[in-house]
């Protein structure tokens, strides 16, 4: 999907060359980025590889588990290692919090239960300055949790019990707020169920009609490995911005080189942003421009949330008018900072320091 803004009118040019004209009379955006995704309370543990082997857990991926497995695994983790950290989480939630703490206006649509974890989650969003509609909801059930296991090589492995967020539907997508946003940002994990995927498709429709651009992230290699049909459905009309890492790009495209993968993915987006680990990040545009921005190598202790933080910093740069290069520099710096601490989020003061340093460079 291509979007250009000319005067007061917003034009969409989709892949079939149909053109839609949407009147946009001096639209005032209340939100820079509106996010939608799972609401999970992260519980993080430092473990060794032997523990993952004993539990038959696939290292480096996100795996969905049921409530019985969550109880058993949590008990084993607490007995063997003890809880390292508890925070609000979810891929898109981490990104939206990052955007907010850099200084942009955000809203997050998600679903939690009216239990202690649900209250904790809502308070966590409010503390980060993220508007949400959770105060309008009062659902019975269990709030989702993600058990994050970090091995000595800093790799994160996640076992997620979705709980009530598995029923995240169009009813929890606050359409009025969505219409007032500059960007809709969607996490890849929502393709794992029919109801949540349909919520994405409904939000995409409303966003397009309102002239709201769309950004999408693959979120995890498991999404393009096991749920590729769902990902294809979300990308069927194209998106304005697509985030992925090198592994996800290669799996999704089936290409034998990153250059070839980029060409495949550019059929789905106007702007492709690929993280390349120690090699930095690549930003490629459908208009032919392409840059690779290096990153500083740091001593990592936990890679949990690095991709989410990268996307948040880049999106902040995008909505604030930064060039691709400057947005990628900010994103590299923020991702480099997050891997040096435990957990998927940074303190607001740390993000503001990073932003000040990048703007001054």
Order of alpha helices (4+ residues) and beta strands (2+ residues): beta-beta-beta-beta-beta-alpha-beta-alpha-beta-alpha-beta-alpha-beta-beta-beta-alpha-beta-alpha-beta-alpha-alpha-beta-alpha-alpha-beta-beta-beta-alpha-alpha-alpha
